[in-house]
Amino acid sequence: MREISVDEVPEIPVSHTIGEAMRILWNDPSLFIRYWNYKGAIFSGILRAPIFFATYLIGKEALRLALLAALVQFVFRFFFAGVGGALIQAFRRVEPPWKALLTIMVLVPTVSHFFEFLLQAGFGYLTATQDQTSGAILRSVCVSIISALFTLFAMRRGVMIVGEAESKSLISDISKLPLVIFHFVAFIPNEVSYMLRRGAYLGAILTIAGFGIFSQLLVWAITNKPFWTYGGGKEAAFVKYWGVDGMILLVLAVITSSVVFASQRGRHKEH
């Protein structure tokens, strides 16, 4: 990230700890309004509405109700995600990054889905579709976790931010998103590969195990199926146990990352 000159000091105070970020927001709540993140609002609305639309259709509800549920969710997410984006932006300079990550993973989904549940429960009551509420909310929670992680990842790289000297236009950010998404997907495999290269084998093993369990929980929540390998995870005895599916995918990704790193290092030596 480039240095910010005196003439380019962002209006949002720089915070390097969780406490500093919280104090800034506590002392100036208007930041949530002034730095309402229209970029996150647009993407969140577009991303969430189909979840509720599909959930209602899968539940064999009328097309009119499915469209109405999607519209309600789009409007809610459009306004609330802008506030959530301002919150995440306030934490983007917190060090070390894992502290910001854990805070965002807990804070944003908890607050947003409390209000989302009230809204969708009311909608379910008025339309007699309460049976669809819990499934839609659970899938939305899963999306929130990934979305919050990605938003923080992107903001730490100067993408998807508003109101600061580093912020760019929405079109400019969209043009950078494919590369940011690639780095986001490759981040964990690259980190595990780096752990292995410096001999941190226990950390690598724990990361792989944690990723396997985390991914299994997400897939179970989204698909309502505890296994997601071919044949329901029962084709091979060792595959049917919890978390193995995700672990296998991560190990393959780590191998790919290690091969790419070795290849790049070989080319550098040649030059």
C-alpha positions in Angstrom: 0.0 0.0 0.0 1.5 3.4 -1.0 2.4 6.0 1.5 -0.2 8.8 2.1 1.3 12.3 1.9 0.3 15.1 4.2 -2.0 16.6 1.5 -3.8 13.3 1.1 -4.6 12.4 4.8 -7.9 10.5 4.8 -10.8 12.0 6.7 -11.3 8.7 8.7 -8.7 8.7 11.5 -6.1 5.9 11.2 -6.6 3.1 13.7 -4.0 0.3 14.3 -5.7 -1.5 17.2 -9.2 -2.8 17.8 -9.6 -0.4 20.7 -8.7 2.6 18.6 -11.1 1.6 15.8 -13.9 1.1 18.3 -13.2 4.5 20.0 -13.3 6.3 16.7 -16.7 4.9 15.9 -18.0 5.4 19.4 -16.9 9.0 19.5 -18.2 9.8 16.0 -21.2 7.6 15.0 -21.8 9.9 12.1 -19.0 8.0 10.3 -21.6 5.3 9.6 -23.6 7.8 7.6 -20.8 9.8 6.1 -18.9 6.8 4.9 -22.0 4.7 4.0 -20.4 2.2 1.5 -22.5 2.3 -1.7 -20.2 -0.2 -3.3 -20.9 -2.8 -0.7 -24.6 -1.9 -0.7 -24.9 -2.6 -4.4 -23.0 -5.9 -4.4 -24.7 -7.2 -1.2 -28.1 -6.5 -2.5 -27.4 -8.3 -5.8 -25.8 -11.2 -4.0 -28.4 -11.8 -1.2 -31.7 -11.4 -3.1 -31.2 -14.6 -5.2 -30.6 -16.6 -2.0 -34.1 -15.8 -0.7 -35.6 -16.1 -4.2 -34.2 -19.6 -4.6 -35.0 -20.7 -1.1 -38.7 -19.8 -1.5 -38.9 -21.5 -4.9 -37.2 -24.6 -3.6 -39.8 -24.5 -0.8 -42.5 -24.6 -3.5 -43.8 -21.2 -2.7 -45.5 -19.0 -5.3 -43.3 -17.1 -7.7 -44.9 -13.9 -6.5 -43.8 -14.6 -2.9 -40.3 -15.6 -4.0 -39.9 -12.3 -5.9 -41.3 -10.3 -3.0 -39.0 -12.0 -0.5 -36.0 -11.2 -2.8 -37.1 -7.6 -3.1 -37.4 -7.2 0.7 -34.0 -8.7 1.2 -32.5 -6.5 -1.6 -33.8 -3.3 0.0 -32.7 -4.3 3.5 -29.2 -5.4 2.3 -28.8 -2.3 0.1 -29.1 0.0 3.1 -27.6 -2.1 5.8 -24.6 -3.3 3.8 -23.6 0.3 3.3 -23.4 0.7 7.1 -21.6 -2.6 7.4 -19.1 -1.5 4.8 -18.3 1.6 6.8 -17.7 -0.6 9.9 -15.4 -2.9 8.0 -13.5 0.1 6.5 -12.9 1.4 10.0 -11.1 -1.8 10.9 -9.1 -2.2 7.7 -5.8 -0.8 9.2 -6.0 -2.8 12.4 -2.8 -4.8 13.1 -2.3 -7.7 13.3 -4.9 -8.5 10.6 -6.3 -11.6 12.3 -7.7 -9.4 15.1 -9.6 -7.3 12.6 -10.7 -10.5 10.9 -12.1 -12.2 14.0 -13.9 -9.0 15.1 -15.5 -8.5 11.7 -16.5 -12.2 11.5 -18.4 -11.9 14.8 -19.6 -8.3 14.8 -21.0 -7.8 11.3 -23.0 -11.0 10.9 -24.4 -10.8 14.5 -25.7 -7.2 14.1 -26.9 -7.6 10.5 -28.7 -10.9 11.0 -30.4 -9.8 14.2 -32.3 -7.2 12.2 -32.5 -9.4 9.1 -34.2 -12.1 11.2 -36.8 -9.6 12.6 -37.5 -8.4 9.1 -37.8 -11.8 7.5 -39.7 -13.3 10.4 -42.3 -10.5 10.0 -42.4 -11.1 6.3 -42.9 -14.8 6.9 -45.7 -14.1 9.3 -47.5 -11.8 7.0 -47.2 -14.1 4.0 -47.6 -17.4 6.0 -44.2 -18.6 4.8 -42.5 -19.0 8.2 -41.1 -22.4 7.2 -38.7 -20.7 4.7 -37.3 -18.1 7.1 -34.8 -20.2 9.0 -33.3 -21.8 5.9 -32.9 -18.5 4.1 -31.4 -16.8 7.1 -28.9 -19.6 7.7 -27.7 -19.4 4.1 -27.5 -15.6 4.4 -25.3 -16.0 7.5 -22.9 -18.1 5.6 -22.7 -15.6 2.8 -22.2 -12.8 5.4 -19.2 -14.6 6.9 -17.5 -15.0 3.5 -18.5 -11.5 2.3 -17.2 -9.8 5.5 -13.8 -11.7 5.1 -13.6 -10.8 1.4 -14.5 -7.1 2.0 -11.9 -6.7 4.7 -9.3 -8.5 2.4 -10.2 -6.1 -0.5 -10.2 -3.0 1.7 -6.8 -3.7 3.1 -5.7 -3.6 -0.6 -7.3 -0.3 -1.3 -10.4 -1.7 -3.1 -14.1 -1.2 -2.2 -13.3 1.8 0.1 -15.1 5.1 0.0 -14.5 8.6 1.2 -10.7 8.3 1.6 -7.8 9.5 -0.5 -7.2 6.0 -1.7 -10.7 5.3 -2.8 -11.4 4.9 -6.5 -14.6 4.8 -8.6 -16.9 1.8 -8.6 -15.9 1.0 -12.2 -12.2 1.1 -11.2 -12.8 -1.3 -8.3 -14.8 -3.7 -10.4 -11.9 -3.9 -12.9 -9.6 -4.9 -10.0 -12.0 -7.4 -8.4 -11.0 -10.5 -10.5 -7.4 -10.2 -9.4 -8.5 -9.5 -5.7 -10.8 -12.6 -5.8 -7.9 -14.7 -7.2 -5.6 -13.6 -4.3 -8.4 -14.1 -1.8 -8.9 -17.7 -2.9 -5.2 -18.4 -3.1 -4.4 -16.7 0.3 -4.9 -19.8 2.6 -3.1 -22.2 0.3 -0.2 -19.8 -0.1 0.0 -19.3 3.7 0.0 -23.0 4.3 2.7 -23.5 1.7 4.8 -20.8 3.3 4.4 -22.5 6.7 5.6 -25.8 5.3 8.7 -24.1 3.7 9.8 -22.6 7.0 9.0 -25.8 8.9 5.9 -24.7 10.8 4.3 -28.1 10.3 2.0 -28.0 13.3 0.5 -24.7 12.2 0.0 -26.0 8.7 -1.8 -29.1 10.0 -4.0 -27.1 12.2 -4.9 -24.7 9.4 -5.8 -27.6 7.1 -7.9 -29.3 9.7 -9.7 -26.0 10.6 -10.4 -25.2 7.0 -11.9 -28.7 6.5 -14.3 -28.3 9.4 -15.2 -24.7 8.6 -15.9 -25.5 4.9 -18.0 -28.6 5.9 -20.1 -26.4 8.2 -20.7 -23.9 5.5 -21.7 -26.4 2.9 -24.0 -28.2 5.4 -25.7 -24.9 6.2 -26.1 -24.0 2.5 -27.1 -27.3 1.0 -28.6 -29.0 4.2 -26.4 -32.0 3.4 -23.6 -32.9 5.8 -21.4 -34.3 3.0 -20.6 -32.8 -0.4 -18.3 -35.3 -2.1 -19.4 -37.6 -4.9 -22.0 -40.1 -3.8 -22.8 -38.1 -0.6 -19.3 -38.7 0.8 -19.9 -42.4 1.3 -18.1 -43.9 -1.7 -14.9 -44.3 0.3 -14.7 -45.0 4.0 -12.1 -42.3 4.8 -14.0 -39.6 2.9 -17.3 -39.8 4.8 -15.8 -38.3 8.0 -16.3 -34.7 8.8 -14.0 -32.1 7.3 -12.0 -34.4 5.0 -13.6 -33.1 1.8 -12.3 -29.5 2.5 -9.0 -30.8 3.7 -8.4 -32.7 0.5 -9.2 -29.6 -1.6 -6.9 -27.5 0.5 -4.1 -30.0 0.3 -4.4 -30.0 -3.5 -4.4 -26.2 -3.6 -1.3 -26.1 -1.3 0.5 -28.5 -3.6 -0.3 -26.3 -6.6 0.8 -23.2 -4.7 4.1 -24.9 -3.8 4.8 -26.0 -7.4 4.1 -22.4 -8.6 6.4 -21.0 -6.0 9.2 -23.4 -6.9 8.8 -22.6 -10.6 9.0 -18.9 -9.9 12.0 -19.3 -7.7 13.7 -21.3 -10.4 13.1 -18.6 -13.0 14.5 -15.9 -10.7 17.7 -18.0 -10.2 18.1 -18.2 -14.0 18.0 -14.5 -14.3 
